[in-house]
């Protein structure tokens, strides 16, 4: 989905580039199976770390294809907003 979005924007003459804005910690397990919402939120914050130099001062389009409960998407949006 990301590549298609970027390609279509470029085709339409809009400046657009793809970059990875998060470092994903491979040692944190799946967040959607944690027993409580607080545990899920904590796992997401530990699992994904925004790269400020990538996010700062840019318009961000965030694509998430793994929505189960929506916990990750909500947390990622908050992390991107905090990163700039």
Secondary structure, DSSP 8 states (H G I E B T S, - for coil): -HHHHHHHHHHTT--------EEE-TTS--STTSSSHHHHHHHHHHHEEE-HHHHTTS---------SSSHHHHHHHHHHHHH-
